[in-house]
Amino acid sequence: MAFSEDERQRHEAALDEFRERRRPPEPVRDQVDLDYRIEGQSVVIFETRAAPRNPDKTVEVPFAKTTYVRARDEWKVYWRRSDLKWHAYDPLPRVGSLAEFLQVVEADAHGCFWG
């Protein structure tokens, strides 16, 4: 089940604020930028970059994901490893809110999200 319109608006506002804090400087955003996508009850945060062999195209490089589990009122936290698969973020696999997920990603205490 997807988020309600009210939930989606609140989540987008929090994600927009996070993105603005973490985006690279304006002059390089055509080369690398930060964005997100809401898919059902999941949020994926990714970088957009110029494609290596075709600089006219962009590629998305996802690195953080959270999925809301309504039955438990919790958010599962994932990071994308070098095998290109999503793995539970073992230091903190669940959080209580989207805001808490964004804090975990921003702090990146274990170097999983920002490298």
The 8 nearest C-alpha neighbors of each residue, nearest first, counted from 0:
[[1, 39, 2, 40, 3, 69, 68, 67],
 [0, 2, 39, 40, 3, 38, 41, 7],
 [1, 3, 7, 6, 40, 4, 0, 39],
 [2, 4, 6, 5, 7, 1, 8, 0],
 [3, 5, 7, 6, 8, 2, 9, 1],
 [6, 4, 8, 3, 7, 9, 2, 10],
 [7, 5, 3, 9, 8, 4, 2, 10],
 [6, 8, 4, 10, 5, 9, 2, 11],
 [9, 7, 11, 5, 10, 6, 12, 4],
 [10, 8, 12, 6, 7, 11, 5, 13],
 [11, 9, 7, 13, 12, 8, 14, 6],
 [10, 12, 14, 8, 13, 9, 15, 7],
 [11, 13, 15, 9, 10, 14, 8, 16],
 [14, 12, 10, 16, 11, 15, 17, 9],
 [13, 15, 11, 17, 16, 12, 18, 10],
 [14, 16, 18, 12, 17, 13, 11, 19],
 [15, 17, 13, 19, 14, 18, 12, 20],
 [18, 16, 14, 20, 15, 19, 13, 21],
 [17, 19, 15, 21, 20, 16, 22, 14],
 [18, 20, 16, 22, 17, 21, 15, 14],
 [21, 19, 17, 18, 22, 16, 15, 23],
 [20, 22, 18, 19, 17, 23, 33, 105],
 [23, 21, 19, 33, 18, 20, 32, 24],
 [22, 24, 32, 28, 25, 21, 27, 31],
 [25, 23, 26, 27, 22, 28, 32, 21],
 [24, 26, 28, 27, 23, 29, 22, 32],
 [27, 25, 24, 28, 29, 23, 30, 31],
 [28, 26, 30, 29, 25, 24, 31, 23],
 [29, 27, 32, 31, 30, 25, 26, 23],
 [28, 30, 27, 31, 32, 26, 49, 48],
 [31, 29, 28, 27, 48, 49, 32, 47],
 [32, 30, 48, 28, 47, 29, 27, 46],
 [31, 33, 28, 47, 46, 22, 23, 48],
 [32, 34, 46, 22, 45, 47, 18, 31],
 [33, 35, 45, 44, 46, 18, 32, 36],
 [36, 34, 44, 43, 45, 37, 42, 33],
 [35, 37, 43, 42, 38, 44, 34, 45],
 [36, 38, 42, 41, 39, 43, 35, 40],
 [39, 37, 41, 40, 42, 36, 43, 1],
 [38, 40, 1, 41, 37, 0, 2, 42],
 [41, 39, 1, 67, 66, 38, 2, 0],
 [42, 40, 66, 38, 65, 39, 37, 67],
 [41, 43, 37, 65, 64, 36, 38, 66],
 [42, 44, 64, 36, 35, 63, 45, 37],
 [45, 43, 35, 63, 61, 34, 62, 64],
 [46, 44, 61, 60, 34, 62, 35, 33],
 [47, 45, 33, 60, 32, 59, 34, 61],
 [46, 48, 59, 32, 31, 58, 33, 60],
 [49, 47, 31, 57, 58, 30, 50, 46],
 [48, 50, 57, 54, 30, 56, 58, 51],
 [49, 51, 57, 53, 54, 58, 56, 52],
 [52, 50, 53, 49, 54, 48, 58, 57],
 [53, 51, 50, 54, 49, 56, 55, 57],
 [52, 54, 50, 55, 56, 51, 49, 57],
 [53, 55, 49, 50, 56, 52, 51, 57],
 [54, 56, 53, 49, 57, 50, 52, 51],
 [57, 55, 54, 50, 53, 49, 58, 48],
 [58, 56, 49, 50, 48, 47, 59, 55],
 [57, 59, 48, 50, 47, 49, 60, 56],
 [58, 60, 47, 46, 45, 61, 48, 57],
 [59, 61, 46, 45, 47, 62, 58, 48],
 [62, 60, 45, 44, 59, 63, 46, 43],
 [61, 63, 79, 45, 78, 112, 44, 60],
 [64, 62, 78, 44, 43, 77, 61, 112],
 [65, 63, 43, 77, 42, 76, 44, 78],
 [64, 66, 76, 75, 42, 41, 77, 74],
 [67, 65, 41, 75, 74, 40, 68, 42],
 [66, 68, 74, 40, 73, 69, 41, 75],
 [69, 67, 73, 70, 71, 72, 74, 66],
 [68, 70, 72, 71, 67, 73, 74, 40],
 [71, 69, 68, 72, 73, 67, 74, 0],
 [72, 70, 69, 73, 68, 74, 67, 95],
 [73, 71, 69, 68, 70, 95, 74, 67],
 [74, 72, 95, 71, 68, 94, 67, 93],
 [73, 75, 67, 94, 66, 93, 68, 95],
 [76, 74, 93, 66, 65, 92, 67, 94],
 [75, 77, 65, 92, 88, 93, 87, 64],
 [78, 76, 87, 88, 64, 86, 85, 63],
 [79, 77, 63, 86, 85, 62, 88, 64],
 [80, 78, 85, 62, 84, 83, 86, 63],
 [79, 81, 82, 83, 84, 78, 85, 86],
 [80, 82, 83, 79, 84, 85, 78, 62],
 [81, 83, 80, 84, 79, 85, 86, 78],
 [84, 82, 81, 80, 79, 85, 61, 62],
 [85, 83, 82, 79, 80, 86, 81, 78],
 [86, 84, 79, 78, 77, 80, 83, 87],
 [87, 85, 77, 78, 79, 88, 84, 80],
 [88, 86, 77, 89, 92, 76, 78, 85],
 [87, 89, 92, 77, 76, 91, 90, 78],
 [90, 88, 92, 91, 87, 86, 77, 76],
 [89, 91, 88, 92, 109, 87, 108, 93],
 [90, 92, 89, 93, 88, 94, 76, 87],
 [93, 91, 88, 76, 89, 87, 75, 90],
 [94, 92, 75, 74, 91, 76, 73, 95],
 [95, 93, 74, 96, 73, 99, 100, 75],
 [94, 96, 73, 74, 99, 93, 72, 97],
 [97, 95, 99, 98, 94, 74, 100, 73],
 [96, 98, 100, 99, 101, 74, 95, 10],
 [97, 99, 101, 96, 100, 102, 13, 95],
 [98, 100, 102, 96, 97, 101, 94, 103],
 [101, 99, 97, 103, 102, 98, 104, 94],
 [100, 102, 104, 98, 99, 103, 105, 97],
 [101, 103, 99, 105, 100, 104, 106, 98],
 [104, 102, 100, 106, 101, 105, 107, 99],
 [105, 103, 101, 107, 102, 106, 112, 100],
 [104, 106, 102, 107, 103, 101, 21, 112],
 [105, 107, 103, 108, 104, 102, 101, 109],
 [108, 106, 104, 110, 109, 105, 103, 112],
 [107, 109, 106, 110, 103, 111, 104, 105],
 [110, 108, 107, 111, 90, 112, 106, 114],
 [111, 109, 114, 107, 112, 108, 113, 106],
 [112, 110, 109, 114, 113, 107, 78, 80],
 [111, 113, 114, 62, 110, 107, 104, 63],
 [114, 112, 110, 111, 107, 62, 104, 105],
 [113, 110, 112, 111, 107, 109, 62, 108]]
